[in-house]
Amino acid sequence: MTSAVAGPAVDAGLRAAAHIVAAPDGRGGTGLPVLDGAGPFALRRLRPQGPEAHVRLVGAMSAPLGGDLLGLTVEVADGAALRFSTTAATIALPGRTGAPAVYDTRIHVGEGATLRWLPEQLISARGSDLRSTTRIELAPTARLVLREEQVLGRVGEDPGRLASRLTVRRAGRPLFDQELTYGPGAPGWDGGAVLGGHRAVGQLLVVDPAFEEHPVPPRLLGTTAALTPLAGPAVVVSAVAPDALRLRRLLDAGVTTVFDGDGGVRAFW
């Protein structure tokens, strides 16, 4: 793959890309042979925790703005373990051209590899228009924890338009595919069947082969969150809340519920 480049695109805004590769270091840990980012992608290598490497994204500039084209590619090689986090929330803002911003994330997790994808919230500010896609390919023995949180509008403001799609494939087959659109022009997004007046929405997706022998039963987590097993060794916790703080509490409760078992599932978290 090519190195990340960045620069202004003609009549479109910023074009920027980043590439992360995590691989076993031969000493029982995980190395980062590729950590390449530009523009708004300032990637930092943090102190590892056991066999797990930790990369944190530090926002180097305001992005995504309308018209920006952003891409992030992540490869977790066979047997590697990676934790990804961000220092602060990502704020989608309006741009000068009126064009939507595009943020595309592509992830591959190899055999026996582990990925914990734990960014902070995505905030859809008034007047913004963001198309966000995340595509994940998992090997049959890969493990994943993914947290996704979206806040519709800053305090006291209406949200922008946000279209978000998360697709996860395991062993080449579909495991999870969800697309949601919020904000101006999206029919019914604030109705009782979707958000019911709430302004924060999120999910916690956990994939682990251990669920094949130790399945997690479905259950409600209060009145606005639920844990649902998928057709595969995976569960998803879905939640809505009035604000980001209460959304995080619901998802944290989901973490406790999912990892309240034993064996590999508890050790994984």
N, C-alpha and C positions, 0 to 999 in steps of 0.2 A: 504494500500500500504506500501511497505517497505521503510526504510530510504535510502537516497542516500549513495552510497559507491564509493570509487575511489581507483585505484591502477594500476600498470602496467599490461597489458595483455601480455601473452606469444606470442612473435613474431608478435604483432599486434599494439603496442602503448598503449596509455592511455585509460582506461575505466572510465568514470565518469558520474554521474547522479545527477539531482537536482529535487526537488519537492516543489511546491508552492501551498498552499491552502488559499483562501480568503473567508471569511464568515462574515455575519452581526455580529456586536459586541453587539447588544442589546441596544445601545445608539444612534442609528441613523447613525453610521459609519460602517466601514469595518475593521475587525481584520485579523490578519495573524497567525492562529493557527499552521501552518506548513510553515517553511521557511528553507529548508534543502538543502545544496549544498556542494560539495566537488571538489577537483581538480581545474579546471578552473572556476567553478561556485562559485563565491563569491557574495552572495546575500545580499543586504543592504535594510533595512527598512527606508524609507524616511518619512518626515513629511507629514501627510495626508492632502488632500485638500478637505474640506467638507466631504461628505460620502465616498470618494474614497481613498483607500489605494494605496501606491506607492512603488513599488519594483524596485530597480536598480541593474543590473548585473555589477559587477566590475571584469574585467579580471584579475584573479590572476596568470595566467601563459599563455604562448603561446599555443594557441589551436584555431581551430583544426589543428593538423599536420597529415600527411599521416599515416594511420593505426589507428588513434584514433576512439573510439566509444563513442559518447556523447549523452546523453538523457536528455530532460527537460520535466517534466510533470506539468501541471497547472490546478487547479480546482477553478473555481469561482462559489461559491455556490449560491443558489437561493437568489435574493435580494442584493447580494454583488456588489461592484464596485472596479475594480482594474486597475491601470495603470502600465505598465511594460516598462522600458527603459534600456539603457546601457550607460556606461560612454564614450565609444569610439567605433570605428569601430572594427569589428571582421575580422581578417586576416587569410585566409586559406593558409597554408604553406606546402611545401613538407616534407615528413617524411623520415626515414632511409630505410624502407622496400619496398617502391614503391607501397604499398597498398593504396587504397583510404581511406579518412576519412569519417565517417558517423555522421551526426548530426540530431537527430530525436526529434521533438517537438510535444507533444500531449496536446491538450487543450480542456477543457469542460467548457461551460458557461451555467449556470442554468437559470431558469425562473426569469424574471425581473432583471437579472444581466447584468452588463456592463463591457466590457473589452476594454481597449485602449492599443494596442500592438505596441509600437513605438521604436524599437531598432534602433541603428545607422547602417551604411552600412556594408555589407559583401563584403570584398575585396578578389578577387581570384588572388593570387600571382603566378608568373611564376613557373611552375613545380609542383604546387599543384593539387590535385584531390579530390574534395569534393562532396559527395552525401547528399543533404539537403532535408529533408521532414518535412512538417508541416501539421498536421491533427487537424482540429477544429470541435467540435460538439457543436451546438447551440440549446438551447431550443427555442420553438416558440416565446417567448417574450424576448429573449436575444438581446442585442445590442453589436455591435463590430465595432471598428475602427482598422484596421491593415495596417501598412506601411511596405513595403518590398523594400529594395534598394540593388542593386548589382553593384559593380564596377569591371570591368574586367581588372586586371593588375594594379600595382602601376605606378607611373609616369615614363614614358619612358620604360616600360617593357610590354612584351606580357602576356596575362592571362594564368592561369592554366585551368584545366578542371573543370567545375561546372555543376552539374545536380541538378536542384531544382524543387520540386513539392509542390504545395499548394493545399490542399483539404479542403473544408468547407462543412459541412452538417448541415442542419437546420431542426429540427423536424424529424430527421431520414432520410431525403431526400437530395440528392445532390443539392448543391447550386452553388458551384464553384470548378472546378478541372482543374488545369493547371500545365503542366510539360514542362520545358525548359532545354536545354543543350547547353552550350557554351564552346568554347576553342578547343584545339587540338583533332581531331577525331570526332568532331560534324559537320556533313555536313550542309553547308549553314548558319551557325550561324552568320556570319558577312555580309551576303548578304543583298540586299535591302528589302527582305521580312521579315527580322528579325531585325537586328540592324542597317544596312545601314552605317557601319563604326563608329557608336557611341560606347562608352565604359562604359556607365552607363545606367542601366535599372531598372525600379521600378514600383510599383503599390501601390495604396491606395484603400483598400476594406472597404466599409462601409455597415453595415447591421443594419437596424432599422425598426421595425414594422410601424413607422410613415410614411414610404415611401408608404405604401399601400393606404393611403389617400392623401398623398402629394408626388407623384412621381417626380423624377428628370429627366428632358428630356436629351437625348444624345446631346453632343456638342463637338466640337474641342477646345482644349486648346493650341492654337499655332499650329505649323507645326509638332511637334513630340509628342503630347500628346492628349488623347481623354478620355472623360467620357462616359461610357456605362452602361445603366441600365441592371440588370440581371433579370432572370425569377424568381422573388421573391422580397421581400422588401430589395433590395441591389443594390449598384452601384459600379463600379470599375473604377478608373482612372489609365490608363496605359501610361507610358512615357519612352522615351529614350533621352539621352543627351550626350554631349561630356565628361562631368565630373560630379563628385558627387555634386558639388555646384549647377550647373544648373539643375540637376535632382531634388534636393530638392526644388528648386524654382518652378519647374513645379508641383510637388506634393502639395506644399503649395497652389498654385493657385487652384488646384483641391479641397483642403479643403475648401477654400473660396467659390468656386462654389457650392459644395455639401451642405454646411451649410448656404447658403444664404437664406434659407427658413425661416419658423417660427415654433412655437410649439416645440414639443419634439426633433426634429432633431437639431435645433439650441442650445437648452439647453444641449443636450447631449455633443456636442463638447466643 
